[in-house]
Amino acid sequence: MTYEMDIAGLKRDLPLCKLNENLCIGAFVMFGDVELTVHCAAELLKRAPEYDYIIAPEAKAIPLGYEMARQSAAERYFVARKGAKAYMQGTFEVTVKSITTMGVQRLVM
C-alpha cells in the first residue's frame, strides 16, 4: 500500500508504515531522491521568512539543509546532532519526542 503525495507539484508514492493498531503514516524519505531534495529546497526557500541560519536535525534533513544553503548561496548550514562529538565545543542541547522514534531524544548544537 502507498499514499500518493503531491509536494508542490512533484508527485511521489509513499509506502505506508504502521505505527500502531490505529495509525499508519506515509514514509516521506528524501535520501537518494535528488530531484525531490532539490525541488523541496527550492519550494521551502520561496516560503521561508528572512533568516540568519539554516539548521537541520541529524540525519534525514541534512541533504535538505545542504541544498537550501547551496541554492541560497549561504556560506554555512548547521546540524543539530543526536549527541555531542569530540570536536564540538560550547554546546547546548534540547530534548525532543518524535512520532517515529521511541522515547525522548536529545539534539545538540
N, C-alpha and C positions, 0 to 999 in steps of 0.2 A: 504494500500500500504506500502511496505517496500523496503529498499535498502540493498542488501547483501554486506557486507563489510568483507574483509579479513584483519585481524590485525596480521601481521607477522605469518600467518599460522592458526590462530584461526578465525573461521567464526561466524559472528553474522548477524541477520536480524534486521536492524534499522528501527523503524517506521518513516515515513516521516511526517514532521511538516511544515505547510505552514507559511512562514514569511510574504509574501505579495503576490500580484497577480502574480508575475513572479518568485518567489523564494521559493523553498522547501529545507529543509535540513534533513538529516538523524539524528535522535536523538541518539547520542552516549552517553549513560549514564552507568557509571560503578557501581553506587550504587546497592548493592545487588548481584552483579555478581563477586563472589570471584575469580573464575577461570580467568576471564578477567582481574581483577585487578592484580593478581599475574603474569599473562603472560605479561601484558603491562609493569609492573615494571621491569621484567627481561629483556625484549627487550630494554627498554629505557636505562637501566644501561649498556647494551652492546654497545650502541651508544653514550653514554654521554661522553663528554670530561672530563678531570680532573676537579674536582670541590671542593669547600670548604664547601658549604652548600646546602641542599635541601630545596627549598622554594615552597610552594603550595598555590595558591589562595583559599580563602574560597569559597565555601564549597565542591564543587564537586570533587576537586582534592586532598582533604585531605586523602582519603584512598590510593590513588596512591602515594602521598608523604610519607605516613607512610610505605607502603610496599617497596618502594625504599630504605628508611632508614633501614628497617629491613633486607632486602636482602644484603645490602652493609655494614651492621654492623655499621652504623652511630649511634652516641650516641644521636643525636637530629635531628629534622627537624623543619622547621618554617612555619607558616601560615600567609599569607597576608590577614588580616581581612577586612571586609567591613566597619568597624567602630572601633574606639578605645574602649577598655574595661577598667574598673577601675583599673585592675592590671597592665596595660601596662604603662611603663614609658619611657621617651626618644624616643617617636615615631616619625616616619616620614611618609609621605603619598604621593601618586601619584594619578592622575585621569586617568581613562581608559574608553573606549567606547567598549562595547560588541555588537556583531551582534544579540545576542539573548535576550538582556535586553534593555528596552527603557531608553534613557537618559545616562548621564555620571555617572559613579560610582567612588568611591574612594577606594583605598586599603591602609591599614595602617599596618605598621610593627613597 
